[in-house]
């Protein structure tokens, strides 16, 4: 009798466990459907932000592996799309698994879900890498011409949101935003900039020669050790993780010190990020150190709103721009995001520059195409001396 009793209990337990397993299986299937839908939404949001047609994307399902292949036009787009996907994934149950491939032509990564060991593989690739011999690929993909190049960086985003930020986001997508880390709206400015289809760089706060100039509590200071500077730089890019490069905010004291600049740029060298020397001091060694570390770099030619923000300065800069067209066939211009007057003058400047024949390009493209020879450095240096620049910590 006792044996039969225990047999009945065992049968009941087996039936119960089967029912629980069945319910868990159904629940797992429902969760998996939701996770697959979440990944589809991540891909669609990335496509929308990067202005890519959904019909250009391949989605292939093999067993428990779902593969997405997304074509892109520019090297900088690979970085932006990859970081955008990482950002979207943070709010889901999907987790990074492995980096399968990462070079100048393809970024391929896998992601894991906790249910049924579902794996996603996302491949981002340059279109021209699939249509020609890789050895013959010229980056970026925009047709190279003899037309003069213009890159524009707007400094100091991160301190505000709202209509003014939205208005700046309506500018040509080739205009790059330089965002200060550690401000209340730094991440929002980054997100809005990326959604508007433009590049973002870190506006690295650095100590100025003028002790009354305050670069911020999280700046790089001359009393810091090399390791502390490296860690602080890493913090900048952890916060502004979609940034593809950097330039300096203030920094007239740091920029002329080889040791300090080497410490400031070491993180960029490790991550293949570019650097723009804002040239807030005529004694800068930033480009020299960037070259030493193998960092793609370029230097600022004009401040659009310095020594003051006025129509007189604007038209003087347009005359400067014409001279730069004649002497070096390219120009890198920096302005600031403080008010609508600057926005209005920048819009005028862009229109007049295009009338001169300049092609407006993202800063990453400008850097890639502006490998400055020693002879060009001599030409531009003498031109800048004629402009009579002094330290400008802005």
C-alpha positions in Angstrom: 0.0 0.0 0.0 2.8 2.4 0.9 4.6 1.7 -2.3 1.5 2.4 -4.3 1.0 5.7 -2.4 4.5 6.8 -3.2 4.1 5.9 -6.8 1.0 8.1 -7.0 2.9 11.0 -5.5 5.8 10.5 -8.0 3.3 10.5 -10.9 1.7 13.7 -9.6 5.0 15.4 -9.2 6.0 14.4 -12.8 2.7 15.7 -14.2 3.1 18.9 -12.2 6.6 19.4 -13.4 5.6 18.8 -17.0 2.8 21.4 -16.6 5.3 23.9 -15.1 7.8 23.2 -17.8 5.0 23.7 -20.4 4.1 27.1 -18.9 7.7 28.1 -18.7 8.2 27.1 -22.3 5.3 29.2 -23.4 6.5 32.1 -21.2 10.0 31.8 -22.7 8.6 31.8 -26.2 6.7 35.0 -25.4 9.8 36.7 -23.9 11.8 35.6 -26.9 9.3 37.2 -29.3 9.5 40.4 -27.3 13.3 40.3 -27.3 13.4 39.7 -31.1 11.0 42.6 -31.6 13.2 44.8 -29.4 16.3 44.0 -31.5 14.3 44.7 -34.7 13.3 48.1 -33.1 17.0 48.8 -32.2 18.0 48.2 -35.8 15.1 50.2 -37.2 15.9 53.2 -34.9 19.5 53.0 -35.9 18.6 53.0 -39.6 16.2 56.0 -39.1 18.9 57.9 -37.3 21.5 57.2 -39.9 19.1 57.9 -42.8 19.4 54.3 -44.2 16.6 52.5 -46.0 15.3 49.4 -44.3 15.2 47.7 -47.7 19.1 48.0 -47.8 19.4 45.8 -44.8 19.7 42.0 -44.9 18.1 39.9 -42.1 19.0 36.2 -42.1 17.7 33.6 -39.5 19.8 30.5 -39.1 18.6 28.2 -36.3 19.0 30.3 -33.1 21.1 33.0 -34.8 19.7 36.1 -36.3 22.0 38.1 -38.6 21.7 41.7 -39.6 23.9 43.2 -42.3 23.8 47.0 -42.6 25.6 49.0 -45.3 27.1 52.4 -44.5 28.8 55.1 -46.6 31.5 56.5 -44.3 34.1 55.2 -41.9 32.7 57.6 -39.3 29.3 56.1 -39.8 30.6 52.7 -38.7 31.6 54.2 -35.4 28.3 56.1 -35.0 26.1 53.2 -35.9 28.0 50.8 -33.6 27.8 53.2 -30.6 24.2 53.9 -31.3 23.3 50.2 -31.1 25.3 49.8 -27.9 23.3 52.7 -26.5 19.9 51.3 -27.4 20.8 47.8 -26.1 21.6 49.1 -22.6 17.8 49.3 -21.8 17.1 45.7 -22.9 17.9 42.1 -21.8 20.3 41.8 -24.7 23.9 41.7 -23.8 27.2 42.0 -25.8 28.8 38.6 -26.5 31.8 39.1 -28.7 33.5 41.3 -31.3 33.9 39.1 -34.3 35.6 41.7 -36.6 36.5 45.4 -36.3 38.5 47.2 -38.9 38.2 50.2 -41.3 35.7 48.3 -43.4 33.6 46.1 -41.1 32.4 46.1 -37.5 30.8 42.8 -36.7 29.5 42.0 -33.2 27.4 39.3 -31.5 24.8 39.7 -28.8 23.2 37.1 -26.4 19.7 36.9 -24.9 19.0 35.0 -21.6 16.3 33.0 -23.3 16.9 29.9 -25.4 20.5 31.1 -26.0 19.3 33.3 -28.9 22.2 35.1 -30.6 22.1 38.2 -32.7 24.9 39.1 -35.1 25.1 42.7 -36.3 27.4 43.5 -39.2 28.1 47.1 -40.2 30.1 47.4 -43.4 31.2 50.1 -45.9 29.3 49.8 -49.2 32.5 50.2 -51.3 34.2 47.4 -49.4 31.7 45.0 -50.9 31.8 46.3 -54.4 35.6 46.5 -55.0 38.9 45.1 -54.0 39.6 46.2 -50.4 43.2 47.2 -51.4 41.7 49.8 -53.7 39.2 51.3 -51.3 39.6 55.0 -50.6 38.1 56.3 -47.4 35.9 58.2 -47.0 33.6 57.2 -49.9 32.7 60.8 -51.0 34.1 61.5 -54.4 37.5 63.2 -54.1 37.7 66.4 -56.0 39.8 69.6 -56.1 37.1 71.7 -54.6 38.1 73.4 -51.3 37.0 71.6 -48.1 35.3 73.2 -45.1 34.8 71.7 -41.7 32.8 73.5 -39.0 32.8 72.6 -35.3 30.4 74.1 -32.8 31.9 74.1 -29.3 30.5 74.1 -25.8 27.3 72.0 -26.0 26.0 70.4 -22.9 24.8 73.3 -20.8 21.3 73.6 -22.3 18.4 71.7 -24.0 15.3 73.0 -25.6 14.6 75.2 -28.7 18.1 76.5 -29.0 19.7 73.1 -29.1 17.0 71.9 -31.5 17.7 74.9 -33.8 21.4 74.0 -34.0 20.4 70.4 -34.8 18.7 71.7 -37.9 22.0 72.9 -39.4 23.7 71.0 -42.2 24.5 67.5 -41.0 28.1 67.9 -41.8 28.5 70.4 -39.0 30.2 68.7 -36.0 29.1 69.2 -32.3 31.8 69.5 -29.6 30.2 68.6 -26.3 31.6 69.4 -22.9 31.5 66.4 -20.6 29.9 66.5 -17.1 27.3 69.2 -17.8 23.5 68.7 -17.1 22.6 68.2 -20.8 25.8 66.7 -22.2 24.3 63.3 -22.9 21.0 64.8 -24.3 23.1 67.0 -26.6 24.9 63.9 -27.8 21.7 62.0 -28.4 20.1 64.8 -30.3 23.2 65.4 -32.4 23.4 61.8 -33.4 19.7 61.6 -34.2 20.1 64.6 -36.5 22.8 62.7 -38.4 25.9 64.5 -37.3 29.2 63.7 -35.7 30.0 64.3 -32.1 33.4 65.0 -30.5 34.4 65.5 -26.9 35.3 69.1 -26.0 38.0 68.3 -23.5 38.2 70.9 -20.7 41.8 71.9 -20.0 43.6 74.3 -17.8 44.3 77.8 -19.2 47.2 80.1 -18.6 44.9 82.7 -17.3 44.0 81.6 -13.7 40.7 83.5 -13.9 39.5 81.3 -16.8 37.6 78.4 -15.3 37.6 75.3 -17.6 35.4 73.3 -15.1 35.8 71.1 -12.1 36.4 68.0 -14.3 39.1 69.6 -16.4 42.7 68.3 -17.1 45.0 70.3 -14.8 48.8 70.7 -14.9 49.3 69.3 -11.4 47.7 66.0 -12.4 49.8 62.8 -12.9 49.9 61.1 -16.3 47.7 58.3 -15.0 45.1 60.7 -13.6 45.0 62.6 -16.9 44.5 59.3 -18.8 41.7 58.2 -16.4 40.0 61.6 -16.8 40.1 61.4 -20.6 38.7 57.9 -20.4 35.8 59.3 -18.3 35.0 61.9 -20.9 34.6 59.2 -23.6 32.7 56.9 -21.2 30.1 59.6 -20.8 30.1 60.8 -24.4 30.5 57.3 -25.8 29.3 58.2 -29.3 32.2 60.7 -29.8 34.5 60.0 -32.7 37.2 62.5 -31.7 38.1 65.4 -29.5 39.3 69.0 -29.3 40.3 71.2 -26.4 38.2 73.6 -24.3 40.5 76.4 -23.2 43.7 74.6 -22.5 46.3 77.2 -23.4 48.5 76.0 -20.5 48.1 72.3 -21.3 48.5 72.6 -25.1 52.0 74.0 -24.9 53.3 71.3 -22.6 54.6 68.1 -24.3 54.3 65.9 -21.2 50.7 67.0 -20.5 49.5 66.8 -24.1 51.0 63.3 -24.4 49.1 62.2 -21.4 45.9 63.9 -22.7 46.1 62.2 -26.1 47.2 58.7 -25.1 43.6 57.4 -24.7 42.7 58.7 -28.1 45.7 56.9 -29.7 44.6 53.6 -28.1 41.0 54.0 -29.5 41.9 55.3 -33.0 40.1 58.6 -32.3 41.0 61.8 -34.1 42.1 65.1 -32.5 41.5 68.7 -33.5 43.8 71.3 -32.1 41.6 74.3 -31.3 44.8 76.4 -31.1 43.9 78.4 -28.0 47.6 79.3 -27.8 50.2 80.1 -30.5 52.7 78.0 -28.6 50.7 74.8 -29.0 52.5 71.4 -29.5 49.2 69.4 -29.8 49.6 68.5 -33.5 53.2 67.5 -33.0 52.3 65.2 -30.2 49.3 63.8 -32.1 51.6 63.0 -35.0 54.1 61.4 -32.6 51.3 59.1 -31.3 49.9 58.3 -34.7 46.6 60.2 -34.1 44.8 61.5 -37.1 44.6 65.3 -36.5 44.0 68.7 -37.9 44.2 72.3 -36.6 41.7 75.1 -36.4 42.1 77.9 -38.9 39.5 80.4 -37.8 37.3 81.3 -34.8 34.1 82.6 -36.3 33.1 84.5 -33.1 36.4 85.7 -31.7 37.7 88.1 -30.6 34.0 89.0 -30.4 30.6 87.8 -31.9 29.7 90.5 -34.3 28.8 91.1 -38.0 32.2 92.9 -38.4 34.1 89.8 -37.3 31.8 87.6 -39.4 32.7 89.5 -42.6 36.4 89.6 -41.7 36.3 85.8 -41.3 34.7 85.5 -44.7 37.7 87.5 -46.2 40.0 85.2 -44.2 38.2 82.2 -45.6 38.8 83.4 -49.2 42.5 83.7 -48.4 42.6 80.2 -47.0 40.9 78.9 -50.1 43.7 80.5 -52.2 46.6 79.3 -50.0 45.6 75.8 -48.7 42.3 74.9 -50.4 40.7 73.9 -47.1 39.6 75.5 -43.8 38.6 74.3 -40.3 36.4 76.8 -38.5 35.2 76.8 -34.9 32.3 78.7 -33.4 30.2 78.4 -30.2 26.6 77.5 -29.3 25.7 80.2 -26.8 22.9 82.1 -28.6 20.8 82.5 -31.7 23.0 85.4 -32.9 25.8 82.9 -33.3 23.5 80.5 -35.1 22.3 83.2 -37.5 25.9 84.3 -38.3 26.9 80.7 -38.8 24.1 80.1 -41.3 25.3 83.2 -43.2 28.9 82.0 -43.1 27.9 78.5 -44.4 25.9 80.0 -47.3 28.7 82.4 -48.3 31.3 79.6 -48.0 29.3 77.4 -50.4 29.0 80.3 -52.8 32.8 80.5 -52.7 32.9 76.8 -53.8 33.7 75.2 -50.5 32.3 71.7 -49.8 31.1 71.3 -46.2 32.3 67.9 -44.8 32.1 66.2 -41.4 35.3 66.7 -39.4 36.3 63.1 -39.6 36.4 63.4 -43.4 38.3 66.7 -43.2 40.9 65.0 -41.0 41.3 62.0 -43.3 41.9 64.3 -46.3 44.1 66.8 -44.5 47.4 65.1 -44.0 49.4 68.3 -43.8 52.9 68.3 -45.4 55.8 70.2 -43.9 55.5 72.7 -46.7 51.8 73.3 -46.0 52.6 73.8 -42.3 55.1 76.5 -43.2 52.6 78.2 -45.5 49.7 78.2 -43.0 52.0 79.2 -40.1 53.2 82.3 -41.8 49.6 83.2 -42.7 48.5 82.8 -39.1 51.4 85.0 -37.9 50.0 87.8 -40.2 46.6 87.4 -38.4 48.4 88.2 -35.2 46.7 85.6 -33.0 47.4 85.4 -29.2 46.0 83.0 -26.6 42.3 82.7 -26.9 40.8 80.5 -24.1 37.3 79.8 -25.4 
